[in-house]
Amino acid sequence: MEETTRYVRTASGSVMKITDSGSTTVLPDGAVEITAEEYEATLAAIQAASDQKAADERAQELAAKKDAYDALIAAGIPEASARQISGYTPQEQPGQDEPGAGKTTVELPAGSDQPAA
């Protein structure tokens, strides 16, 4: 028997991919068949929303840790202890990890091992 694939949107808005081999599949109540393109687009939208929610939660957690860290520093707690208690690690300054950032280059005159005066 030949397998067929059907794409379905349920009444709750979720999507399903059903592969069957000739048997009659009964769809859940309120479900409707959709195209493969609609299925893929819905999956992509669900994944994007899930990724955004996770990013928002991480940002909120980081903000709460930073607030706790700032409060501990303001209370006179040493920085290392404030980091450990709050779980917050201050970020590096922007650009510090760029090649050459924070470094001074001194050109030496040709044939010399001393900087020019």
DSSP file (Angstrom, degrees, kcal/mol; ACC not computed):
  #  RESIDUE AA STRUCTURE BP1 BP2  ACC     N-H-->O    O-->H-N    N-H-->O    O-->H-N    TCO  KAPPA ALPHA  PHI   PSI    X-CA   Y-CA   Z-CA
    1    1 A M              0   0    0      0, 0.0     2,-0.3     0, 0.0    21,-0.1   0.000 360.0 360.0 360.0 145.1    0.0    0.0    0.0
    2    2 A E        -     0   0    0      1,-0.1     2,-0.3    19,-0.0    20,-0.3  -0.621 360.0-126.9 -84.3 136.2    1.1    3.5   -0.8
    3    3 A E        -     0   0    0     -2,-0.3     2,-0.4    18,-0.2    18,-0.3  -0.601  23.8-164.7 -81.2 141.2    1.8    5.9    2.1
    4    4 A T  E     -A   20   0A   0     16,-3.1    16,-2.5    -2,-0.3     2,-0.5  -0.951   8.1-146.2-124.2 148.6    0.1    9.2    2.0
    5    5 A T  E     -A   19   0A   0     -2,-0.4     2,-0.4    14,-0.2    14,-0.2  -0.951  14.7-174.6-116.7 131.7    0.9   12.3    4.0
    6    6 A R  E     -A   18   0A   0     12,-3.1    12,-3.3    -2,-0.5     2,-0.4  -0.948  14.1-146.3-123.6 145.1   -1.7   14.7    5.3
    7    7 A Y  E     -AB  17  34A   0     27,-0.6    27,-2.7    -2,-0.4     2,-0.4  -0.935  21.4-173.4-113.7 135.3   -1.1   18.0    7.1
    8    8 A V  E     -AB  16  33A   0      8,-2.6     8,-2.7    -2,-0.4     2,-0.5  -0.974  21.6-153.0-135.7 139.4   -3.6   19.0    9.7
    9    9 A R  E     -AB  15  32A   0     23,-2.9    23,-2.4    -2,-0.4     6,-0.2  -0.962  26.3-142.9-107.6 126.6   -4.3   22.1   11.8
   10   10 A T    >   -     0   0    0      4,-2.9     3,-1.5    -2,-0.5    20,-0.1  -0.298  28.2-101.0 -82.8 171.4   -6.1   21.2   15.0
   11   11 A A  T 3  S+     0   0    0     18,-0.6    -1,-0.1     1,-0.3    19,-0.1   0.779 123.6  56.8 -62.5 -26.5   -8.8   23.4   16.7
   12   12 A S  T 3  S-     0   0    0      2,-0.1    -1,-0.3     1,-0.0     3,-0.1   0.578 121.0-107.1 -82.3  -9.1   -6.2   24.6   19.2
   13   13 A G  S <  S+     0   0    0     -3,-1.5    -2,-0.1     1,-0.4     2,-0.0   0.301  78.3 127.6 101.4  -9.7   -4.0   25.9   16.3
   14   14 A S        -     0   0    0     -5,-0.1    -4,-2.9     1,-0.0    -1,-0.4  -0.335  50.7-133.8 -74.1 164.7   -1.3   23.2   16.5
   15   15 A V  E     -A    9   0A   0     -6,-0.2     2,-0.3    -3,-0.1    -6,-0.2  -0.889  16.6-166.1-122.6 153.6   -0.3   21.3   13.4
   16   16 A M  E     -A    8   0A   0     -8,-2.7    -8,-2.6    -2,-0.3     2,-0.5  -0.972  15.2-146.4-136.1 150.0    0.2   17.6   12.7
   17   17 A K  E     -A    7   0A   0     -2,-0.3     2,-0.5   -10,-0.2   -10,-0.2  -0.982  21.7-167.5-114.4 119.5    1.8   15.6    9.9
   18   18 A I  E     -A    6   0A   0    -12,-3.3   -12,-3.1    -2,-0.5     2,-0.5  -0.935   7.1-173.3-114.6 122.7    0.0   12.3    9.5
   19   19 A T  E     +A    5   0A   0     -2,-0.5     2,-0.3   -14,-0.2   -14,-0.2  -0.965  15.6 166.0-114.0 123.7    1.5    9.6    7.4
   20   20 A D  E     -A    4   0A   0    -16,-2.5   -16,-3.1    -2,-0.5     2,-0.4  -0.903  36.4-132.5-134.0 164.6   -0.7    6.5    6.8
   21   21 A S  S    S-     0   0    0     -2,-0.3   -18,-0.2   -18,-0.3     3,-0.1  -0.583  77.3 -54.4-119.4  68.7   -0.7    3.6    4.4
   22   22 A G  S    S+     0   0    0     -2,-0.4     2,-0.1     1,-0.3   -19,-0.1   0.149 100.5 119.5  91.3 -20.5   -4.2    3.3    3.1
   23   23 A S  S    S-     0   0    0      1,-0.1     2,-0.7     0, 0.0    -1,-0.3  -0.417  72.8-105.7 -76.7 157.6   -6.1    3.2    6.3
   24   24 A T        -     0   0    0     -3,-0.1     2,-0.5    -2,-0.1    -1,-0.1  -0.744  33.0-153.0 -86.5 118.2   -8.7    5.9    7.0
   25   25 A T        -     0   0    0     -2,-0.7     2,-0.6    -7,-0.1    -5,-0.0  -0.797   7.4-141.2 -93.5 127.7   -7.3    8.3    9.6
   26   26 A V        -     0   0    0     -2,-0.5     3,-0.1     1,-0.0    -2,-0.0  -0.783  18.7-135.8 -89.1 124.6  -10.0   10.0   11.6
   27   27 A L        -     0   0    0     -2,-0.6     3,-0.1     1,-0.1     6,-0.0  -0.463  26.6 -98.0 -77.7 149.9   -9.0   13.6   12.3
   28   28 A P    >   -     0   0    0      0, 0.0     3,-2.1     0, 0.0    -1,-0.1  -0.255  57.1 -77.2 -60.8 155.8   -9.4   15.1   15.8
   29   29 A D  T 3  S+     0   0    0      1,-0.3   -18,-0.6    -3,-0.1     3,-0.1  -0.312 119.5  13.2 -55.7 132.5  -12.6   17.2   16.3
   30   30 A G  T 3  S+     0   0    0      1,-0.3    -1,-0.3   -20,-0.1     2,-0.2   0.418  94.4 136.0  82.4  -1.1  -12.3   20.6   14.7
   31   31 A A    <   -     0   0    0     -3,-2.1     2,-0.3   -21,-0.1    -1,-0.3  -0.523  33.9-166.2 -81.5 147.4   -9.2   19.7   12.7
   32   32 A V  E     -B    9   0A   0    -23,-2.4   -23,-2.9    -2,-0.2     2,-0.2  -0.973  24.0-110.6-131.4 147.7   -8.8   20.8    9.1
   33   33 A E  E     -B    8   0A   0     -2,-0.3   -25,-0.3   -25,-0.2     2,-0.3  -0.523  38.2-177.1 -74.7 144.1   -6.4   19.7    6.4
   34   34 A I  E     -B    7   0A   0    -27,-2.7   -27,-0.6    -2,-0.2     2,-0.1  -0.825  29.0 -91.2-132.1 171.9   -3.9   22.2    5.3
   35   35 A T     >  -     0   0    0     -2,-0.3     4,-2.3     1,-0.1     5,-0.1  -0.371  34.9-111.3 -80.7 164.7   -1.1   22.3    2.6
   36   36 A A  H  > S+     0   0    0      1,-0.2     4,-2.6     2,-0.2     5,-0.2   0.872 120.5  54.2 -61.0 -36.9    2.5   21.3    3.3
   37   37 A E  H  > S+     0   0    0      2,-0.2     4,-2.6     1,-0.2    -1,-0.2   0.906 108.2  47.6 -65.1 -42.3    3.4   25.0    2.9
   38   38 A E  H  > S+     0   0    0      2,-0.2     4,-2.4     1,-0.2    -2,-0.2   0.899 111.9  51.5 -64.4 -39.6    0.9   26.1    5.5
   39   39 A Y  H  X S+     0   0    0     -4,-2.3     4,-2.5     2,-0.2    -2,-0.2   0.948 112.5  44.6 -60.4 -50.8    2.2   23.3    7.8
   40   40 A E  H  X S+     0   0    0     -4,-2.6     4,-2.5     1,-0.2    -2,-0.2   0.897 113.8  50.1 -62.9 -42.2    5.9   24.4    7.4
   41   41 A A  H  X S+     0   0    0     -4,-2.6     4,-2.2     2,-0.2    -1,-0.2   0.897 111.6  48.3 -64.4 -40.2    5.0   28.1    7.8
   42   42 A T  H  X S+     0   0    0     -4,-2.4     4,-2.5     2,-0.2    -2,-0.2   0.911 111.1  50.2 -66.9 -42.1    3.0   27.3   11.0
   43   43 A L  H  X S+     0   0    0     -4,-2.5     4,-2.6     1,-0.2    -2,-0.2   0.921 111.0  49.6 -60.6 -43.2    5.9   25.2   12.4
   44   44 A A  H  X S+     0   0    0     -4,-2.5     4,-2.6     1,-0.2    -2,-0.2   0.904 111.6  48.5 -62.8 -41.2    8.3   28.1   11.6
   45   45 A A  H  X S+     0   0    0     -4,-2.2     4,-2.3     2,-0.2    -1,-0.2   0.899 111.7  49.2 -66.2 -40.4    6.1   30.6   13.4
   46   46 A I  H  X S+     0   0    0     -4,-2.5     4,-2.3     2,-0.2    -2,-0.2   0.916 112.7  47.8 -64.1 -43.1    5.7   28.3   16.4
   47   47 A Q  H  X S+     0   0    0     -4,-2.6     4,-2.8     2,-0.2    -2,-0.2   0.910 111.5  50.1 -64.9 -42.4    9.5   27.8   16.6
   48   48 A A  H  X S+     0   0    0     -4,-2.6     4,-2.4     1,-0.2    -2,-0.2   0.911 111.7  48.2 -62.7 -42.0   10.1   31.6   16.2
   49   49 A A  H  X S+     0   0    0     -4,-2.3     4,-2.3     2,-0.2    -1,-0.2   0.895 112.6  48.8 -65.0 -39.6    7.6   32.3   19.0
   50   50 A S  H  X S+     0   0    0     -4,-2.3     4,-2.3     2,-0.2    -2,-0.2   0.916 111.7  48.8 -65.4 -43.7    9.2   29.7   21.2
   51   51 A D  H  X S+     0   0    0     -4,-2.8     4,-2.3     1,-0.2    -2,-0.2   0.900 112.0  49.3 -62.0 -41.6   12.7   31.1   20.6
   52   52 A Q  H  X S+     0   0    0     -4,-2.4     4,-2.6     2,-0.2    -2,-0.2   0.898 109.8  50.9 -66.1 -40.5   11.5   34.6   21.3
   53   53 A K  H  X S+     0   0    0     -4,-2.3     4,-2.4     2,-0.2    -1,-0.2   0.920 111.0  48.5 -62.8 -43.1    9.9   33.5   24.6
   54   54 A A  H  X S+     0   0    0     -4,-2.3     4,-2.3     2,-0.2    -2,-0.2   0.908 112.0  49.2 -63.7 -41.7   13.1   31.8   25.7
   55   55 A A  H  X S+     0   0    0     -4,-2.3     4,-2.4     2,-0.2    -2,-0.2   0.902 110.8  50.3 -64.4 -41.0   15.2   34.9   24.8
   56   56 A D  H  X S+     0   0    0     -4,-2.6     4,-2.4     2,-0.2    -2,-0.2   0.909 110.6  49.5 -62.5 -42.5   12.8   37.1   26.8
   57   57 A E  H  X S+     0   0    0     -4,-2.4     4,-2.3     2,-0.2    -2,-0.2   0.903 110.9  49.3 -64.6 -41.2   13.0   34.8   29.8
   58   58 A R  H  X S+     0   0    0     -4,-2.3     4,-2.5     2,-0.2    -2,-0.2   0.907 111.2  50.2 -63.7 -40.6   16.8   34.8   29.6
   59   59 A A  H  X S+     0   0    0     -4,-2.4     4,-2.4     2,-0.2    -2,-0.2   0.902 111.1  48.5 -64.5 -40.9   16.8   38.6   29.4
   60   60 A Q  H  X S+     0   0    0     -4,-2.4     4,-2.3     2,-0.2    -1,-0.2   0.901 112.0  49.3 -64.9 -40.9   14.5   38.9   32.4
   61   61 A E  H  X S+     0   0    0     -4,-2.3     4,-2.2     2,-0.2    -2,-0.2   0.912 112.0  48.0 -64.9 -42.5   16.6   36.5   34.4
   62   62 A L  H  X S+     0   0    0     -4,-2.5     4,-2.6     2,-0.2    -2,-0.2   0.903 110.9  51.3 -64.4 -41.2   19.8   38.4   33.5
   63   63 A A  H  X S+     0   0    0     -4,-2.4     4,-2.5     2,-0.2    -2,-0.2   0.902 110.2  49.2 -62.8 -41.2   18.1   41.7   34.5
   64   64 A A  H  X S+     0   0    0     -4,-2.3     4,-2.2     2,-0.2    -1,-0.2   0.907 111.8  48.5 -65.2 -41.2   17.1   40.3   37.8
   65   65 A K  H  X S+     0   0    0     -4,-2.2     4,-2.6     2,-0.2    23,-0.3   0.907 112.1  49.2 -64.4 -41.1   20.6   39.0   38.5
   66   66 A K  H  X S+     0   0    0     -4,-2.6     4,-3.1     2,-0.2     5,-0.2   0.908 109.5  51.6 -65.7 -41.4   22.0   42.4   37.5
   67   67 A D  H  X S+     0   0    0     -4,-2.5     4,-2.3     2,-0.2    -1,-0.2   0.924 112.0  46.7 -59.5 -44.4   19.6   44.2   39.8
   68   68 A A  H  X S+     0   0    0     -4,-2.2     4,-2.3     2,-0.2    -2,-0.2   0.918 113.0  49.5 -63.7 -43.2   20.6   42.0   42.7
   69   69 A Y  H  X S+     0   0    0     -4,-2.6     4,-2.6     2,-0.2    -2,-0.2   0.936 111.1  48.8 -60.1 -48.6   24.3   42.5   41.9
   70   70 A D  H  X S+     0   0    0     -4,-3.1     4,-2.6     1,-0.2    -1,-0.2   0.889 111.2  50.5 -60.4 -40.0   23.9   46.3   41.7
   71   71 A A  H  X S+     0   0    0     -4,-2.3     4,-1.5    -5,-0.2    -1,-0.2   0.898 110.7  48.8 -66.0 -40.0   22.1   46.3   45.1
   72   72 A L  H  <>S+     0   0    0     -4,-2.3     5,-2.4     2,-0.2    -2,-0.2   0.914 112.2  48.0 -66.0 -42.6   24.8   44.2   46.7
   73   73 A I  H ><5S+     0   0    0     -4,-2.6     3,-1.7     1,-0.2    -2,-0.2   0.923 110.4  52.2 -62.4 -43.6   27.5   46.5   45.3
   74   74 A A  H 3<5S+     0   0    0     -4,-2.6    -1,-0.2     1,-0.3    -2,-0.2   0.803 105.3  56.3 -62.4 -28.7   25.5   49.6   46.6
   75   75 A A  T 3<5S-     0   0    0     -4,-1.5    -1,-0.3    -5,-0.2    -2,-0.2   0.451 124.3-104.6 -83.1  -0.2   25.3   47.9   50.0
   76   76 A G  T < 5 +     0   0    0     -3,-1.7    -3,-0.2     1,-0.3    -2,-0.1   0.590  67.4 152.2  90.9  10.9   29.1   47.7   50.1
   77   77 A I      < -     0   0    0     -5,-2.4    -1,-0.3    -6,-0.2     5,-0.1  -0.574  55.4-101.4 -73.2 134.8   29.5   44.0   49.4
   78   78 A P     >  -     0   0    0      0, 0.0     4,-2.7     0, 0.0     3,-0.3  -0.228  30.8-115.6 -56.4 147.4   32.8   43.2   47.7
   79   79 A E  H  > S+     0   0    0      1,-0.2     4,-2.5     2,-0.2     5,-0.2   0.876 112.9  52.1 -56.3 -44.7   32.4   42.7   43.9
   80   80 A A  H  > S+     0   0    0      1,-0.2     4,-2.0     2,-0.2    -1,-0.2   0.902 113.1  45.3 -61.0 -41.0   33.5   39.0   44.0
   81   81 A S  H  > S+     0   0    0     -3,-0.3     4,-3.0     2,-0.2     5,-0.3   0.900 110.7  53.4 -68.7 -40.3   31.0   38.2   46.7
   82   82 A A  H  X S+     0   0    0     -4,-2.7     4,-2.4     1,-0.2     6,-0.4   0.893 109.6  49.2 -61.6 -39.5   28.3   40.2   44.9
   83   83 A R  H  X S+     0   0    0     -4,-2.5     4,-2.2    -5,-0.2     5,-0.4   0.930 113.9  45.7 -63.5 -45.3   28.9   38.2   41.7
   84   84 A Q  H  < S+     0   0    0     -4,-2.0    -2,-0.2    -5,-0.2    -1,-0.2   0.920 116.4  44.0 -66.5 -44.0   28.8   34.9   43.6
   85   85 A I  H  < S+     0   0    0     -4,-3.0    -2,-0.2     1,-0.2    -1,-0.2   0.923 122.4  36.4 -67.5 -44.7   25.6   35.8   45.5
   86   86 A S  H  < S-     0   0    0     -4,-2.4    -2,-0.2    -5,-0.3    -1,-0.2   0.745  96.7-132.1 -82.7 -23.9   23.7   37.2   42.6
   87   87 A G     <  +     0   0    0     -4,-2.2     2,-0.4     1,-0.3    -3,-0.2   0.566  64.3 131.3  80.6   7.8   24.9   34.9   39.9
   88   88 A Y        -     0   0    0     -6,-0.4    -1,-0.3    -5,-0.4    -2,-0.2  -0.799  40.7-166.6 -99.6 134.5   25.7   37.9   37.7
   89   89 A T        -     0   0    0     -2,-0.4   -23,-0.1    -3,-0.1   -24,-0.0  -0.975  29.2-119.3-117.4 117.3   29.0   38.4   35.9
   90   90 A P        -     0   0    0      0, 0.0     3,-0.1     0, 0.0     2,-0.1  -0.260  35.2-113.3 -54.8 138.3   29.5   41.9   34.6
   91   91 A Q        -     0   0    0      1,-0.1     2,-0.0     3,-0.0     0, 0.0  -0.345  31.0 -99.7 -72.9 153.6   29.9   41.8   30.8
   92   92 A E        -     0   0    0      1,-0.1    -1,-0.1    -2,-0.1     3,-0.1  -0.339  50.0 -90.4 -65.3 154.0   33.2   42.7   29.2
   93   93 A Q    >   -     0   0    0      1,-0.1     3,-2.0    -3,-0.1     4,-0.3  -0.430  54.9 -91.8 -65.2 141.2   33.4   46.2   27.7
   94   94 A P  T 3  S+     0   0    0      0, 0.0    -1,-0.1     0, 0.0    -3,-0.0  -0.261 111.2  19.0 -55.7 137.7   32.2   46.3   24.1
   95   95 A G  T >  S+     0   0    0     -3,-0.1     3,-1.4     1,-0.0     6,-0.1   0.356  86.7 116.1  87.4  -6.6   35.1   45.8   21.7
   96   96 A Q  T <  S+     0   0    0     -3,-2.0     5,-0.1     1,-0.3     4,-0.1   0.786  77.1  49.8 -68.2 -24.9   37.5   44.3   24.2
   97   97 A D  T 3  S+     0   0    0     -4,-0.3    -1,-0.3     2,-0.1     3,-0.1   0.331  85.6 109.9 -97.9  11.4   37.5   41.0   22.3
   98   98 A E  S X  S-     0   0    0     -3,-1.4     3,-2.3     1,-0.1     2,-0.0  -0.596  87.0 -89.0 -79.2 146.3   38.2   42.6   19.0
   99   99 A P  T 3  S+     0   0    0      0, 0.0    -1,-0.1     0, 0.0     3,-0.1  -0.317 112.6   7.6 -56.6 129.5   41.7   42.0   17.6
  100  100 A G  T >  S+     0   0    0      1,-0.3     3,-1.7    -4,-0.1     2,-0.1   0.355  90.1 146.6  83.7  -7.0   44.1   44.7   18.8
  101  101 A A  T <  S+     0   0    0     -3,-2.3    -1,-0.3     1,-0.3     3,-0.1  -0.429  72.0   9.5 -67.3 134.1   41.6   46.2   21.2
  102  102 A G  T 3  S+     0   0    0      1,-0.3     2,-0.3    -2,-0.1    -1,-0.3   0.570 105.3 115.5  77.1   9.2   43.2   47.6   24.3
  103  103 A K    <   -     0   0    0     -3,-1.7     2,-0.5    -4,-0.0    -1,-0.3  -0.848  56.1-143.4-112.8 148.5   46.7   47.2   23.0
  104  104 A T        -     0   0    0     -2,-0.3     2,-0.5    -3,-0.1    -4,-0.0  -0.930  11.0-152.4-109.8 132.2   49.2   49.8   22.1
  105  105 A T        -     0   0    0     -2,-0.5     2,-0.5    -5,-0.0    -2,-0.0  -0.904   7.9-167.2-106.1 129.6   51.5   49.4   19.2
  106  106 A V        -     0   0    0     -2,-0.5     2,-0.4     9,-0.0    -2,-0.0  -0.968  12.2-145.1-116.7 122.9   54.9   51.0   19.2
  107  107 A E        -     0   0    0     -2,-0.5     9,-0.7     9,-0.0     3,-0.0  -0.728  13.8-146.6 -87.1 133.0   56.8   51.2   15.9
  108  108 A L        -     0   0    0     -2,-0.4     3,-0.1     7,-0.2     5,-0.0  -0.776  23.4-105.9 -97.8 141.6   60.6   50.8   16.3
  109  109 A P    >   -     0   0    0      0, 0.0     3,-2.1     0, 0.0     5,-0.1  -0.334  55.5 -80.8 -60.1 148.7   63.0   52.7   14.0
  110  110 A A  T 3  S+     0   0    0      1,-0.3     3,-0.1     3,-0.1    -3,-0.0  -0.263 116.7  10.7 -54.0 131.5   64.6   50.3   11.5
  111  111 A G  T 3  S+     0   0    0      1,-0.2     2,-0.3    -3,-0.1    -1,-0.3   0.572 108.5 107.1  77.0  10.8   67.5   48.4   13.0
  112  112 A S    <   -     0   0    0     -3,-2.1    -1,-0.2     1,-0.1    -4,-0.1  -0.881  54.7-160.8-122.1 152.6   66.7   49.5   16.6
  113  113 A D  S    S+     0   0    0     -2,-0.3    -1,-0.1    -3,-0.1    -3,-0.1   0.181  75.8  78.6-110.7  15.8   65.2   47.7   19.6
  114  114 A Q  S    S-     0   0    0     -5,-0.1     3,-0.1     0, 0.0    -2,-0.1  -0.956  86.4-108.3-122.3 140.7   64.2   51.0   21.3
  115  115 A P        -     0   0    0      0, 0.0    -7,-0.2     0, 0.0     2,-0.1  -0.295  44.8 -95.9 -62.5 151.1   61.2   53.2   20.6
  116  116 A A              0   0    0     -9,-0.7    -9,-0.0     1,-0.1    -4,-0.0  -0.414 360.0 360.0 -66.5 145.4   61.9   56.5   18.9
  117  117 A A              0   0    0     -3,-0.1    -1,-0.1    -2,-0.1     0, 0.0   0.463 360.0 360.0 -79.2 360.0   62.2   59.4   21.3
